[in-house]
């Protein structure tokens, strides 16, 4: 669960779904069980919204 908060604060995850996907890619198991509950989901959602950094737009040739 600590890693989920780190990801949410990092600015790389826009949504809680992004956090869960990142955890899955890092090899964490039973993510749904660990991040279940409205309090945790709400806290992660707020952190994602506060810290989200949009990737720079790439110029197309």
mmCIF file as Biopython writes it, N, C-alpha, C and O atoms, coordinates in Angstrom:
data_model
#
loop_
_atom_site.group_PDB
_atom_site.id
_atom_site.type_symbol
_atom_site.label_atom_id
_atom_site.label_alt_id
_atom_site.label_comp_id
_atom_site.label_asym_id
_atom_site.label_entity_id
_atom_site.label_seq_id
_atom_site.pdbx_PDB_ins_code
_atom_site.Cartn_x
_atom_site.Cartn_y
_atom_site.Cartn_z
_atom_site.occupancy
_atom_site.B_iso_or_equiv
_atom_site.auth_seq_id
_atom_site.auth_asym_id
_atom_site.pdbx_PDB_model_num
ATOM 1   N N  . UNK A ? 1  ? 0.832   -1.189 0.000   1.0 0.0 1  A 1 
ATOM 2   C CA . UNK A ? 1  ? 0.000   0.000  0.000   1.0 0.0 1  A 1 
ATOM 3   C C  . UNK A ? 1  ? 0.876   1.253  0.000   1.0 0.0 1  A 1 
ATOM 4   O O  . UNK A ? 1  ? 0.505   2.266  -0.593  1.0 0.0 1  A 1 
ATOM 5   N N  . UNK A ? 2  ? 2.017   1.194  0.648   1.0 0.0 2  A 1 
ATOM 6   C CA . UNK A ? 2  ? 2.911   2.352  0.669   1.0 0.0 2  A 1 
ATOM 7   C C  . UNK A ? 2  ? 3.340   2.736  -0.744  1.0 0.0 2  A 1 
ATOM 8   O O  . UNK A ? 2  ? 3.425   3.920  -1.073  1.0 0.0 2  A 1 
ATOM 9   N N  . UNK A ? 3  ? 3.609   1.736  -1.574  1.0 0.0 3  A 1 
ATOM 10  C CA . UNK A ? 3  ? 4.023   2.001  -2.953  1.0 0.0 3  A 1 
ATOM 11  C C  . UNK A ? 3  ? 2.909   2.697  -3.731  1.0 0.0 3  A 1 
ATOM 12  O O  . UNK A ? 3  ? 3.191   3.542  -4.580  1.0 0.0 3  A 1 
ATOM 13  N N  . UNK A ? 4  ? 1.663   2.360  -3.459  1.0 0.0 4  A 1 
ATOM 14  C CA . UNK A ? 4  ? 0.525   2.995  -4.129  1.0 0.0 4  A 1 
ATOM 15  C C  . UNK A ? 4  ? 0.513   4.496  -3.832  1.0 0.0 4  A 1 
ATOM 16  O O  . UNK A ? 4  ? 0.279   5.304  -4.731  1.0 0.0 4  A 1 
ATOM 17  N N  . UNK A ? 5  ? 0.761   4.866  -2.589  1.0 0.0 5  A 1 
ATOM 18  C CA . UNK A ? 5  ? 0.806   6.278  -2.224  1.0 0.0 5  A 1 
ATOM 19  C C  . UNK A ? 5  ? 1.997   6.971  -2.889  1.0 0.0 5  A 1 
ATOM 20  O O  . UNK A ? 5  ? 1.883   8.118  -3.321  1.0 0.0 5  A 1 
ATOM 21  N N  . UNK A ? 6  ? 3.131   6.287  -2.971  1.0 0.0 6  A 1 
ATOM 22  C CA . UNK A ? 6  ? 4.299   6.867  -3.639  1.0 0.0 6  A 1 
ATOM 23  C C  . UNK A ? 6  ? 3.991   7.155  -5.104  1.0 0.0 6  A 1 
ATOM 24  O O  . UNK A ? 6  ? 4.336   8.218  -5.621  1.0 0.0 6  A 1 
ATOM 25  N N  . UNK A ? 7  ? 3.346   6.211  -5.765  1.0 0.0 7  A 1 
ATOM 26  C CA . UNK A ? 7  ? 2.999   6.392  -7.174  1.0 0.0 7  A 1 
ATOM 27  C C  . UNK A ? 7  ? 2.007   7.541  -7.354  1.0 0.0 7  A 1 
ATOM 28  O O  . UNK A ? 7  ? 2.136   8.344  -8.278  1.0 0.0 7  A 1 
ATOM 29  N N  . UNK A ? 8  ? 1.019   7.610  -6.466  1.0 0.0 8  A 1 
ATOM 30  C CA . UNK A ? 8  ? 0.018   8.674  -6.551  1.0 0.0 8  A 1 
ATOM 31  C C  . UNK A ? 8  ? 0.659   10.049 -6.353  1.0 0.0 8  A 1 
ATOM 32  O O  . UNK A ? 8  ? 0.245   11.024 -6.980  1.0 0.0 8  A 1 
ATOM 33  N N  . UNK A ? 9  ? 1.657   10.125 -5.494  1.0 0.0 9  A 1 
ATOM 34  C CA . UNK A ? 9  ? 2.329   11.396 -5.219  1.0 0.0 9  A 1 
ATOM 35  C C  . UNK A ? 9  ? 3.380   11.744 -6.273  1.0 0.0 9  A 1 
ATOM 36  O O  . UNK A ? 9  ? 3.813   12.893 -6.359  1.0 0.0 9  A 1 
ATOM 37  N N  . UNK A ? 10 ? 3.787   10.770 -7.064  1.0 0.0 10 A 1 
ATOM 38  C CA . UNK A ? 10 ? 4.886   10.968 -8.006  1.0 0.0 10 A 1 
ATOM 39  C C  . UNK A ? 10 ? 4.535   11.860 -9.192  1.0 0.0 10 A 1 
ATOM 40  O O  . UNK A ? 10 ? 5.419   12.434 -9.829  1.0 0.0 10 A 1 
ATOM 41  N N  . UNK A ? 11 ? 3.248   11.973 -9.482  1.0 0.0 11 A 1 
ATOM 42  C CA . UNK A ? 11 ? 2.832   12.762 -10.635 1.0 0.0 11 A 1 
ATOM 43  C C  . UNK A ? 11 ? 2.747   11.953 -11.914 1.0 0.0 11 A 1 
ATOM 44  O O  . UNK A ? 11 ? 2.385   12.485 -12.964 1.0 0.0 11 A 1 
ATOM 45  N N  . UNK A ? 12 ? 3.080   10.665 -11.835 1.0 0.0 12 A 1 
ATOM 46  C CA . UNK A ? 12 ? 3.062   9.826  -13.036 1.0 0.0 12 A 1 
ATOM 47  C C  . UNK A ? 12 ? 1.729   9.102  -13.242 1.0 0.0 12 A 1 
ATOM 48  O O  . UNK A ? 12 ? 1.484   8.549  -14.314 1.0 0.0 12 A 1 
ATOM 49  N N  . UNK A ? 13 ? 0.880   9.101  -12.235 1.0 0.0 13 A 1 
ATOM 50  C CA . UNK A ? 13 ? -0.408  8.412  -12.331 1.0 0.0 13 A 1 
ATOM 51  C C  . UNK A ? 13 ? -1.542  9.430  -12.274 1.0 0.0 13 A 1 
ATOM 52  O O  . UNK A ? 13 ? -1.638  10.229 -11.343 1.0 0.0 13 A 1 
ATOM 53  N N  . UNK A ? 14 ? -2.387  9.382  -13.281 1.0 0.0 14 A 1 
ATOM 54  C CA . UNK A ? 14 ? -3.499  10.332 -13.354 1.0 0.0 14 A 1 
ATOM 55  C C  . UNK A ? 14 ? -4.715  9.865  -12.559 1.0 0.0 14 A 1 
ATOM 56  O O  . UNK A ? 14 ? -5.472  10.682 -12.036 1.0 0.0 14 A 1 
ATOM 57  N N  . UNK A ? 15 ? -4.900  8.537  -12.471 1.0 0.0 15 A 1 
ATOM 58  C CA . UNK A ? 15 ? -6.063  7.971  -11.791 1.0 0.0 15 A 1 
ATOM 59  C C  . UNK A ? 15 ? -5.642  6.824  -10.878 1.0 0.0 15 A 1 
ATOM 60  O O  . UNK A ? 15 ? -4.507  6.351  -10.936 1.0 0.0 15 A 1 
ATOM 61  N N  . UNK A ? 16 ? -6.568  6.387  -10.042 1.0 0.0 16 A 1 
ATOM 62  C CA . UNK A ? 16 ? -6.326  5.233  -9.192  1.0 0.0 16 A 1 
ATOM 63  C C  . UNK A ? 16 ? -6.102  3.998  -10.072 1.0 0.0 16 A 1 
ATOM 64  O O  . UNK A ? 16 ? -5.312  3.120  -9.726  1.0 0.0 16 A 1 
ATOM 65  N N  . UNK A ? 17 ? -6.794  3.938  -11.198 1.0 0.0 17 A 1 
ATOM 66  C CA . UNK A ? 17 ? -6.585  2.837  -12.143 1.0 0.0 17 A 1 
ATOM 67  C C  . UNK A ? 17 ? -5.153  2.813  -12.657 1.0 0.0 17 A 1 
ATOM 68  O O  . UNK A ? 17 ? -4.572  1.743  -12.837 1.0 0.0 17 A 1 
ATOM 69  N N  . UNK A ? 18 ? -4.584  3.990  -12.894 1.0 0.0 18 A 1 
ATOM 70  C CA . UNK A ? 18 ? -3.184  4.082  -13.315 1.0 0.0 18 A 1 
ATOM 71  C C  . UNK A ? 18 ? -2.255  3.559  -12.220 1.0 0.0 18 A 1 
ATOM 72  O O  . UNK A ? 18 ? -1.270  2.878  -12.504 1.0 0.0 18 A 1 
ATOM 73  N N  . UNK A ? 19 ? -2.573  3.879  -10.981 1.0 0.0 19 A 1 
ATOM 74  C CA . UNK A ? 19 ? -1.776  3.403  -9.847  1.0 0.0 19 A 1 
ATOM 75  C C  . UNK A ? 19 ? -1.821  1.876  -9.806  1.0 0.0 19 A 1 
ATOM 76  O O  . UNK A ? 19 ? -0.790  1.220  -9.660  1.0 0.0 19 A 1 
ATOM 77  N N  . UNK A ? 20 ? -3.017  1.324  -9.934  1.0 0.0 20 A 1 
ATOM 78  C CA . UNK A ? 20 ? -3.164  -0.140 -9.895  1.0 0.0 20 A 1 
ATOM 79  C C  . UNK A ? 20 ? -2.413  -0.798 -11.045 1.0 0.0 20 A 1 
ATOM 80  O O  . UNK A ? 20 ? -1.779  -1.838 -10.862 1.0 0.0 20 A 1 
ATOM 81  N N  . UNK A ? 21 ? -2.483  -0.200 -12.217 1.0 0.0 21 A 1 
ATOM 82  C CA . UNK A ? 21 ? -1.782  -0.738 -13.387 1.0 0.0 21 A 1 
ATOM 83  C C  . UNK A ? 21 ? -0.263  -0.702 -13.163 1.0 0.0 21 A 1 
ATOM 84  O O  . UNK A ? 21 ? 0.439   -1.662 -13.480 1.0 0.0 21 A 1 
ATOM 85  N N  . UNK A ? 22 ? 0.225   0.394  -12.623 1.0 0.0 22 A 1 
ATOM 86  C CA . UNK A ? 22 ? 1.660   0.522  -12.357 1.0 0.0 22 A 1 
ATOM 87  C C  . UNK A ? 22 ? 2.118   -0.523 -11.339 1.0 0.0 22 A 1 
ATOM 88  O O  . UNK A ? 22 ? 3.183   -1.121 -11.489 1.0 0.0 22 A 1 
ATOM 89  N N  . UNK A ? 23 ? 1.308   -0.735 -10.309 1.0 0.0 23 A 1 
ATOM 90  C CA . UNK A ? 23 ? 1.647   -1.745 -9.309  1.0 0.0 23 A 1 
ATOM 91  C C  . UNK A ? 23 ? 1.689   -3.135 -9.932  1.0 0.0 23 A 1 
ATOM 92  O O  . UNK A ? 23 ? 2.575   -3.933 -9.629  1.0 0.0 23 A 1 
ATOM 93  N N  . UNK A ? 24 ? 0.738   -3.414 -10.791 1.0 0.0 24 A 1 
ATOM 94  C CA . UNK A ? 24 ? 0.690   -4.707 -11.455 1.0 0.0 24 A 1 
ATOM 95  C C  . UNK A ? 24 ? 1.937   -4.907 -12.321 1.0 0.0 24 A 1 
ATOM 96  O O  . UNK A ? 24 ? 2.524   -5.989 -12.327 1.0 0.0 24 A 1 
ATOM 97  N N  . UNK A ? 25 ? 2.337   -3.866 -13.047 1.0 0.0 25 A 1 
ATOM 98  C CA . UNK A ? 25 ? 3.532   -3.948 -13.888 1.0 0.0 25 A 1 
ATOM 99  C C  . UNK A ? 25 ? 4.800   -4.142 -13.060 1.0 0.0 25 A 1 
ATOM 100 O O  . UNK A ? 25 ? 5.771   -4.731 -13.534 1.0 0.0 25 A 1 
ATOM 101 N N  . UNK A ? 26 ? 4.788   -3.648 -11.829 1.0 0.0 26 A 1 
ATOM 102 C CA . UNK A ? 26 ? 5.936   -3.802 -10.931 1.0 0.0 26 A 1 
ATOM 103 C C  . UNK A ? 26 ? 5.940   -5.158 -10.239 1.0 0.0 26 A 1 
ATOM 104 O O  . UNK A ? 26 ? 6.871   -5.472 -9.498  1.0 0.0 26 A 1 
ATOM 105 N N  . UNK A ? 27 ? 4.907   -5.963 -10.473 1.0 0.0 27 A 1 
ATOM 106 C CA . UNK A ? 27 ? 4.877   -7.309 -9.930  1.0 0.0 27 A 1 
ATOM 107 C C  . UNK A ? 27 ? 4.103   -7.485 -8.635  1.0 0.0 27 A 1 
ATOM 108 O O  . UNK A ? 27 ? 4.142   -8.555 -8.028  1.0 0.0 27 A 1 
ATOM 109 N N  . UNK A ? 28 ? 3.409   -6.460 -8.212  1.0 0.0 28 A 1 
ATOM 110 C CA . UNK A ? 28 ? 2.605   -6.585 -6.997  1.0 0.0 28 A 1 
ATOM 111 C C  . UNK A ? 28 ? 1.371   -7.422 -7.292  1.0 0.0 28 A 1 
ATOM 112 O O  . UNK A ? 28 ? 0.759   -7.300 -8.353  1.0 0.0 28 A 1 
ATOM 113 N N  . UNK A ? 29 ? 1.016   -8.273 -6.338  1.0 0.0 29 A 1 
ATOM 114 C CA . UNK A ? 29 ? -0.145  -9.145 -6.498  1.0 0.0 29 A 1 
ATOM 115 C C  . UNK A ? 29 ? -1.233  -8.734 -5.511  1.0 0.0 29 A 1 
ATOM 116 O O  . UNK A ? 29 ? -0.971  -8.053 -4.520  1.0 0.0 29 A 1 
ATOM 117 N N  . UNK A ? 30 ? -2.440  -9.158 -5.799  1.0 0.0 30 A 1 
ATOM 118 C CA . UNK A ? 30 ? -3.602  -8.897 -4.934  1.0 0.0 30 A 1 
ATOM 119 C C  . UNK A ? 30 ? -3.801  -7.400 -4.695  1.0 0.0 30 A 1 
ATOM 120 O O  . UNK A ? 30 ? -4.120  -6.967 -3.587  1.0 0.0 30 A 1 
ATOM 121 N N  . UNK A ? 31 ? -3.609  -6.634 -5.747  1.0 0.0 31 A 1 
ATOM 122 C CA . UNK A ? 31 ? -3.735  -5.179 -5.674  1.0 0.0 31 A 1 
ATOM 123 C C  . UNK A ? 31 ? -5.153  -4.787 -5.285  1.0 0.0 31 A 1 
ATOM 124 O O  . UNK A ? 31 ? -5.357  -3.912 -4.443  1.0 0.0 31 A 1 
ATOM 125 N N  . UNK A ? 32 ? -6.131  -5.441 -5.904  1.0 0.0 32 A 1 
ATOM 126 C CA . UNK A ? 32 ? -7.537  -5.126 -5.638  1.0 0.0 32 A 1 
ATOM 127 C C  . UNK A ? 32 ? -7.837  -5.276 -4.154  1.0 0.0 32 A 1 
ATOM 128 O O  . UNK A ? 32 ? -8.541  -4.445 -3.580  1.0 0.0 32 A 1 
ATOM 129 N N  . UNK A ? 33 ? -7.311  -6.328 -3.521  1.0 0.0 33 A 1 
ATOM 130 C CA . UNK A ? 33 ? -7.572  -6.568 -2.097  1.0 0.0 33 A 1 
ATOM 131 C C  . UNK A ? 33 ? -6.920  -5.496 -1.227  1.0 0.0 33 A 1 
ATOM 132 O O  . UNK A ? 33 ? -7.517  -5.020 -0.262  1.0 0.0 33 A 1 
ATOM 133 N N  . UNK A ? 34 ? -5.691  -5.122 -1.579  1.0 0.0 34 A 1 
ATOM 134 C CA . UNK A ? 34 ? -4.939  -4.169 -0.768  1.0 0.0 34 A 1 
ATOM 135 C C  . UNK A ? 34 ? -5.494  -2.748 -0.882  1.0 0.0 34 A 1 
ATOM 136 O O  . UNK A ? 34 ? -5.443  -1.976 0.076   1.0 0.0 34 A 1 
ATOM 137 N N  . UNK A ? 35 ? -6.020  -2.413 -2.053  1.0 0.0 35 A 1 
ATOM 138 C CA . UNK A ? 35 ? -6.500  -1.047 -2.277  1.0 0.0 35 A 1 
ATOM 139 C C  . UNK A ? 35 ? -8.015  -0.959 -2.262  1.0 0.0 35 A 1 
ATOM 140 O O  . UNK A ? 35 ? -8.593  -0.069 -2.884  1.0 0.0 35 A 1 
ATOM 141 N N  . UNK A ? 36 ? -8.655  -1.867 -1.562  1.0 0.0 36 A 1 
ATOM 142 C CA . UNK A ? 36 ? -10.103 -1.885 -1.492  1.0 0.0 36 A 1 
ATOM 143 C C  . UNK A ? 36 ? -10.582 -0.964 -0.375  1.0 0.0 36 A 1 
ATOM 144 O O  . UNK A ? 36 ? -10.036 -0.976 0.729   1.0 0.0 36 A 1 
ATOM 145 N N  . UNK A ? 37 ? -11.572 -0.192 -0.661  1.0 0.0 37 A 1 
ATOM 146 C CA . UNK A ? 37 ? -12.184 0.654  0.361   1.0 0.0 37 A 1 
ATOM 147 C C  . UNK A ? 37 ? -12.267 2.093  -0.106  1.0 0.0 37 A 1 
ATOM 148 O O  . UNK A ? 37 ? -11.367 2.604  -0.773  1.0 0.0 37 A 1 
ATOM 149 N N  . UNK A ? 38 ? -13.349 2.726  0.252   1.0 0.0 38 A 1 
ATOM 150 C CA . UNK A ? 38 ? -13.589 4.084  -0.230  1.0 0.0 38 A 1 
ATOM 151 C C  . UNK A ? 38 ? -12.597 5.090  0.339   1.0 0.0 38 A 1 
ATOM 152 O O  . UNK A ? 38 ? -12.259 6.064  -0.335  1.0 0.0 38 A 1 
ATOM 153 N N  . UNK A ? 39 ? -12.127 4.876  1.558   1.0 0.0 39 A 1 
ATOM 154 C CA . UNK A ? 39 ? -11.188 5.812  2.169   1.0 0.0 39 A 1 
ATOM 155 C C  . UNK A ? 39 ? -9.850  5.802  1.431   1.0 0.0 39 A 1 
ATOM 156 O O  . UNK A ? 39 ? -9.302  6.859  1.119   1.0 0.0 39 A 1 
ATOM 157 N N  . UNK A ? 40 ? -9.332  4.617  1.157   1.0 0.0 40 A 1 
ATOM 158 C CA . UNK A ? 40 ? -8.059  4.484  0.450   1.0 0.0 40 A 1 
ATOM 159 C C  . UNK A ? 40 ? -8.195  5.004  -0.975  1.0 0.0 40 A 1 
ATOM 160 O O  . UNK A ? 40 ? -7.358  5.773  -1.447  1.0 0.0 40 A 1 
ATOM 161 N N  . UNK A ? 41 ? -9.259  4.577  -1.658  1.0 0.0 41 A 1 
ATOM 162 C CA . UNK A ? 41 ? -9.477  5.009  -3.037  1.0 0.0 41 A 1 
ATOM 163 C C  . UNK A ? 41 ? -9.604  6.522  -3.120  1.0 0.0 41 A 1 
ATOM 164 O O  . UNK A ? 41 ? -9.046  7.148  -4.022  1.0 0.0 41 A 1 
ATOM 165 N N  . UNK A ? 42 ? -10.325 7.101  -2.195  1.0 0.0 42 A 1 
ATOM 166 C CA . UNK A ? 42 ? -10.513 8.551  -2.177  1.0 0.0 42 A 1 
ATOM 167 C C  . UNK A ? 42 ? -9.190  9.280  -1.936  1.0 0.0 42 A 1 
ATOM 168 O O  . UNK A ? 42 ? -8.903  10.285 -2.587  1.0 0.0 42 A 1 
ATOM 169 N N  . UNK A ? 43 ? -8.395  8.775  -1.007  1.0 0.0 43 A 1 
ATOM 170 C CA . UNK A ? 43 ? -7.103  9.399  -0.707  1.0 0.0 43 A 1 
ATOM 171 C C  . UNK A ? 43 ? -6.172  9.313  -1.908  1.0 0.0 43 A 1 
ATOM 172 O O  . UNK A ? 43 ? -5.491  10.285 -2.233  1.0 0.0 43 A 1 
ATOM 173 N N  . UNK A ? 44 ? -6.135  8.158  -2.572  1.0 0.0 44 A 1 
ATOM 174 C CA . UNK A ? 44 ? -5.285  7.989  -3.747  1.0 0.0 44 A 1 
ATOM 175 C C  . UNK A ? 44 ? -5.755  8.884  -4.893  1.0 0.0 44 A 1 
ATOM 176 O O  . UNK A ? 44 ? -4.944  9.494  -5.590  1.0 0.0 44 A 1 
ATOM 177 N N  . UNK A ? 45 ? -7.067  8.954  -5.077  1.0 0.0 45 A 1 
ATOM 178 C CA . UNK A ? 45 ? -7.633  9.797  -6.137  1.0 0.0 45 A 1 
ATOM 179 C C  . UNK A ? 45 ? -7.222  11.259 -5.917  1.0 0.0 45 A 1 
ATOM 180 O O  . UNK A ? 45 ? -6.825  11.943 -6.860  1.0 0.0 45 A 1 
ATOM 181 N N  . UNK A ? 46 ? -7.319  11.726 -4.684  1.0 0.0 46 A 1 
ATOM 182 C CA . UNK A ? 46 ? -6.963  13.106 -4.371  1.0 0.0 46 A 1 
ATOM 183 C C  . UNK A ? 46 ? -5.476  13.351 -4.646  1.0 0.0 46 A 1 
ATOM 184 O O  . UNK A ? 46 ? -5.115  14.375 -5.225  1.0 0.0 46 A 1 
ATOM 185 N N  . UNK A ? 47 ? -4.625  12.427 -4.237  1.0 0.0 47 A 1 
ATOM 186 C CA . UNK A ? 47 ? -3.188  12.578 -4.478  1.0 0.0 47 A 1 
ATOM 187 C C  . UNK A ? 47 ? -2.871  12.597 -5.969  1.0 0.0 47 A 1 
ATOM 188 O O  . UNK A ? 47 ? -2.049  13.391 -6.425  1.0 0.0 47 A 1 
ATOM 189 N N  . UNK A ? 48 ? -3.525  11.723 -6.722  1.0 0.0 48 A 1 
ATOM 190 C CA . UNK A ? 48 ? -3.309  11.688 -8.173  1.0 0.0 48 A 1 
ATOM 191 C C  . UNK A ? 48 ? -3.696  13.025 -8.802  1.0 0.0 48 A 1 
ATOM 192 O O  . UNK A ? 48 ? -2.957  13.566 -9.625  1.0 0.0 48 A 1 
ATOM 193 N N  . UNK A ? 49 ? -4.852  13.552 -8.415  1.0 0.0 49 A 1 
ATOM 194 C CA . UNK A ? 49 ? -5.325  14.815 -8.984  1.0 0.0 49 A 1 
ATOM 195 C C  . UNK A ? 49 ? -4.411  15.979 -8.620  1.0 0.0 49 A 1 
ATOM 196 O O  . UNK A ? 49 ? -4.166  16.859 -9.444  1.0 0.0 49 A 1 
ATOM 197 N N  . UNK A ? 50 ? -3.913  15.986 -7.402  1.0 0.0 50 A 1 
ATOM 198 C CA . UNK A ? 50 ? -3.057  17.083 -6.943  1.0 0.0 50 A 1 
ATOM 199 C C  . UNK A ? 50 ? -1.673  17.045 -7.581  1.0 0.0 50 A 1 
ATOM 200 O O  . UNK A ? 50 ? -1.052  18.089 -7.778  1.0 0.0 50 A 1 
ATOM 201 N N  . UNK A ? 51 ? -1.190  15.856 -7.904  1.0 0.0 51 A 1 
ATOM 202 C CA . UNK A ? 51 ? 0.194   15.703 -8.339  1.0 0.0 51 A 1 
ATOM 203 C C  . UNK A ? 51 ? 0.377   15.358 -9.806  1.0 0.0 51 A 1 
ATOM 204 O O  . UNK A ? 51 ? 1.510   15.306 -10.284 1.0 0.0 51 A 1 
ATOM 205 N N  . UNK A ? 52 ? -0.708  15.120 -10.534 1.0 0.0 52 A 1 
ATOM 206 C CA . UNK A ? 52 ? -0.615  14.704 -11.937 1.0 0.0 52 A 1 
ATOM 207 C C  . UNK A ? 52 ? 0.154   15.738 -12.753 1.0 0.0 52 A 1 
ATOM 208 O O  . UNK A ? 52 ? -0.142  16.932 -12.721 1.0 0.0 52 A 1 
ATOM 209 N N  . UNK A ? 53 ? 1.139   15.247 -13.477 1.0 0.0 53 A 1 
ATOM 210 C CA . UNK A ? 53 ? 1.918   16.090 -14.374 1.0 0.0 53 A 1 
ATOM 211 C C  . UNK A ? 53 ? 1.715   15.548 -15.772 1.0 0.0 53 A 1 
ATOM 212 O O  . UNK A ? 53 ? 2.130   14.431 -16.083 1.0 0.0 53 A 1 
ATOM 213 N N  . UNK A ? 54 ? 1.087   16.329 -16.598 1.0 0.0 54 A 1 
ATOM 214 C CA . UNK A ? 54 ? 0.823   15.924 -17.978 1.0 0.0 54 A 1 
ATOM 215 C C  . UNK A ? 54 ? 2.138   15.758 -18.725 1.0 0.0 54 A 1 
ATOM 216 O O  . UNK A ? 54 ? 3.022   16.608 -18.616 1.0 0.0 54 A 1 
ATOM 217 N N  . UNK A ? 55 ? 2.280   14.667 -19.486 1.0 0.0 55 A 1 
ATOM 218 C CA . UNK A ? 55 ? 3.525   14.497 -20.257 1.0 0.0 55 A 1 
ATOM 219 C C  . UNK A ? 55 ? 3.659   15.592 -21.306 1.0 0.0 55 A 1 
ATOM 220 O O  . UNK A ? 55 ? 2.657   16.076 -21.834 1.0 0.0 55 A 1 
ATOM 221 N N  . UNK A ? 56 ? 4.876   15.978 -21.605 1.0 0.0 56 A 1 
ATOM 222 C CA . UNK A ? 56 ? 5.066   17.037 -22.620 1.0 0.0 56 A 1 
ATOM 223 C C  . UNK A ? 56 ? 4.547   16.587 -23.970 1.0 0.0 56 A 1 
ATOM 224 O O  . UNK A ? 56 ? 4.680   15.422 -24.345 1.0 0.0 56 A 1 
ATOM 225 N N  . UNK A ? 57 ? 3.961   17.514 -24.689 1.0 0.0 57 A 1 
ATOM 226 C CA . UNK A ? 57 ? 3.434   17.177 -26.001 1.0 0.0 57 A 1 
ATOM 227 C C  . UNK A ? 57 ? 4.602   17.060 -26.979 1.0 0.0 57 A 1 
ATOM 228 O O  . UNK A ? 57 ? 5.553   17.841 -26.953 1.0 0.0 57 A 1 
ATOM 229 N N  . UNK A ? 58 ? 4.487   16.064 -27.831 1.0 0.0 58 A 1 
ATOM 230 C CA . UNK A ? 58 ? 5.539   15.876 -28.815 1.0 0.0 58 A 1 
ATOM 231 C C  . UNK A ? 58 ? 5.116   16.536 -30.123 1.0 0.0 58 A 1 
ATOM 232 O O  . UNK A ? 58 ? 3.958   16.448 -30.533 1.0 0.0 58 A 1 
ATOM 233 N N  . UNK A ? 59 ? 6.048   17.180 -30.754 1.0 0.0 59 A 1 
ATOM 234 C CA . UNK A ? 59 ? 5.771   17.833 -32.029 1.0 0.0 59 A 1 
ATOM 235 C C  . UNK A ? 59 ? 5.860   16.799 -33.137 1.0 0.0 59 A 1 
ATOM 236 O O  . UNK A ? 59 ? 6.842   16.064 -33.247 1.0 0.0 59 A 1 
ATOM 237 N N  . UNK A ? 60 ? 4.830   16.756 -33.943 1.0 0.0 60 A 1 
ATOM 238 C CA . UNK A ? 60 ? 4.836   15.816 -35.059 1.0 0.0 60 A 1 
ATOM 239 C C  . UNK A ? 60 ? 5.466   16.497 -36.278 1.0 0.0 60 A 1 
ATOM 240 O O  . UNK A ? 60 ? 5.204   17.667 -36.557 1.0 0.0 60 A 1 
ATOM 241 N N  . UNK A ? 61 ? 6.302   15.742 -36.997 1.0 0.0 61 A 1 
ATOM 242 C CA . UNK A ? 61 ? 6.964   16.342 -38.171 1.0 0.0 61 A 1 
ATOM 243 C C  . UNK A ? 61 ? 6.013   16.643 -39.299 1.0 0.0 61 A 1 
ATOM 244 O O  . UNK A ? 61 ? 6.431   17.147 -40.341 1.0 0.0 61 A 1 
#
